[in-house]
């Protein structure tokens, strides 16, 4: 099997990135209502995320199979095509994020996403804040995780 390369996203990746996000969100968070249509999600990635945020893709033989977005010190997005979960790609993305933001990172994930909580905890992130979801578009309770270098795991 060919290796997966992590590379910076380019404008031509926008639709593939959005489609990975859509497949991953649907598979991982079936109970969370998305406030935007598929076309709105695709436009958002193409018009906002890729042009203005540090976006990385996992590329397998020319096919985008994962994405990671860094926005300041926030790990704003990390999504994998469902068939690529459990293959180490997410671990590689987190390692890259830590190298790119060596002073620390934060992220938000929904409270219902237990697998994400375990994944981030395994990588040294700790839950720092929980909300009732009133601050996000989905109106879904969420948790903010933080990682700081030297923080005990």
C-alpha positions as CSV (number, residue, x, y, z in Angstrom):
1,X,0.0,0.0,0.0
2,X,1.3,3.5,-0.8
3,X,2.1,5.7,2.1
4,X,0.0,8.6,3.2
5,X,1.6,12.0,2.8
6,X,0.7,15.0,4.9
7,X,0.9,18.2,2.8
8,X,-0.4,21.7,2.8
9,X,-3.8,22.0,1.1
10,X,-4.1,23.9,-2.1
11,X,-7.2,25.6,-3.6
12,X,-7.8,22.6,-5.8
13,X,-8.3,20.4,-2.7
14,X,-11.2,22.4,-1.4
15,X,-14.0,20.1,-2.6
16,X,-12.2,16.9,-1.6
17,X,-11.5,18.4,1.9
18,X,-15.1,19.4,2.4
19,X,-16.3,16.0,1.2
20,X,-14.0,14.2,3.7
21,X,-15.4,16.5,6.4
22,X,-18.9,15.7,5.4
23,X,-18.4,11.9,5.4
24,X,-16.5,12.0,8.7
25,X,-19.0,14.3,10.5
26,X,-21.9,12.1,9.3
27,X,-20.2,8.9,10.5
28,X,-18.8,10.1,13.8
29,X,-21.6,12.4,14.9
30,X,-24.9,10.9,13.7
31,X,-26.9,12.6,16.5
32,X,-25.5,16.1,15.9
33,X,-27.6,18.2,13.6
34,X,-25.6,20.1,11.0
35,X,-26.8,23.7,10.6
36,X,-25.5,24.0,7.0
37,X,-26.2,22.1,3.8
38,X,-23.5,20.1,2.0
39,X,-23.1,22.9,-0.6
40,X,-22.7,25.5,2.2
41,X,-20.0,23.4,3.8
42,X,-18.2,23.1,0.5
43,X,-18.4,26.8,-0.1
44,X,-17.1,27.5,3.4
45,X,-14.0,25.3,2.9
46,X,-13.3,26.8,-0.5
47,X,-14.0,30.4,0.3
48,X,-13.0,30.7,4.0
49,X,-11.0,27.8,5.4
50,X,-8.4,27.1,2.7
51,X,-7.7,30.7,1.8
52,X,-7.4,32.0,5.4
53,X,-6.4,29.1,7.7
54,X,-3.4,26.7,7.8
55,X,-5.0,23.6,6.2
56,X,-3.3,20.3,5.8
57,X,-4.4,17.2,4.0
58,X,-3.6,13.5,4.2
59,X,-3.0,12.4,0.6
60,X,-3.0,8.8,-0.4
61,X,-2.2,8.3,-4.1
62,X,-3.7,11.6,-5.0
63,X,-6.8,11.2,-2.9
64,X,-7.5,13.3,0.1
65,X,-8.3,11.0,3.1
66,X,-8.0,13.4,6.0
67,X,-7.7,17.1,6.9
68,X,-6.4,19.2,9.7
69,X,-6.9,23.0,10.1
70,X,-4.9,25.2,12.5
71,X,-6.2,28.6,13.2
72,X,-3.9,30.5,15.5
73,X,-3.2,28.2,18.5
74,X,-6.5,26.3,17.8
75,X,-6.6,22.9,16.3
76,X,-9.8,23.9,14.5
77,X,-10.5,20.8,12.5
78,X,-9.2,17.2,12.3
79,X,-11.3,14.8,10.3
80,X,-10.5,11.5,8.6
81,X,-12.4,9.6,5.9
82,X,-14.2,7.0,8.0
83,X,-12.3,4.1,6.3
84,X,-9.0,5.8,7.4
85,X,-9.7,5.9,11.1
86,X,-7.4,3.8,13.2
87,X,-4.6,3.8,10.7
88,X,-2.3,6.3,12.5
89,X,-3.2,9.3,10.2
90,X,-4.8,11.2,13.1
91,X,-1.8,10.5,15.3
92,X,0.5,12.0,12.5
93,X,-1.8,15.1,12.2
94,X,-1.6,15.7,16.0
95,X,2.2,15.3,15.9
96,X,2.4,17.8,13.1
97,X,0.1,20.2,14.9
98,X,2.3,20.1,18.0
99,X,5.4,20.7,15.9
100,X,3.7,23.7,14.2
101,X,2.4,25.1,17.6
102,X,5.0,24.1,20.1
103,X,3.7,26.5,22.7
104,X,0.4,24.7,23.0
105,X,-2.9,24.0,21.3
106,X,-6.6,24.1,22.2
107,X,-9.6,22.5,20.4
108,X,-13.3,22.0,20.8
109,X,-15.1,18.7,20.4
110,X,-18.7,17.7,21.1
111,X,-19.5,16.1,24.4
112,X,-21.1,13.1,22.6
113,X,-17.9,12.4,20.8
114,X,-16.3,9.9,23.2
115,X,-13.8,8.5,20.7
116,X,-12.4,12.0,20.1
117,X,-12.1,12.6,23.8
118,X,-10.1,9.4,24.2
119,X,-8.0,10.2,21.1
120,X,-7.0,13.7,22.4
121,X,-6.4,12.5,25.9
122,X,-4.0,9.8,24.6
123,X,-2.1,12.7,23.0
124,X,-1.8,14.7,26.2
125,X,-4.8,17.0,25.8
126,X,-6.8,17.7,28.9
127,X,-10.4,18.8,29.2
128,X,-10.4,22.5,30.4
129,X,-14.0,23.7,29.9
130,X,-17.4,22.3,29.1
131,X,-20.4,24.2,27.7
132,X,-24.1,23.7,27.1
133,X,-23.6,24.3,23.4
134,X,-25.2,27.7,23.3
135,X,-22.0,29.1,21.8
136,X,-21.8,26.9,18.7
137,X,-24.0,26.7,15.6
138,X,-25.1,23.1,16.3
139,X,-26.3,24.0,19.8
140,X,-24.6,20.9,21.0
141,X,-22.8,20.7,24.3
142,X,-19.0,20.7,23.8
143,X,-15.7,20.4,25.6
144,X,-12.5,22.5,25.1
145,X,-9.3,20.5,25.3
146,X,-5.8,22.0,25.8
147,X,-2.3,20.7,25.3
148,X,0.8,22.5,26.7
149,X,4.3,21.2,26.3
150,X,5.6,19.4,29.3
151,X,2.0,18.9,30.6
152,X,1.7,15.5,32.3
153,X,-0.2,13.0,30.2
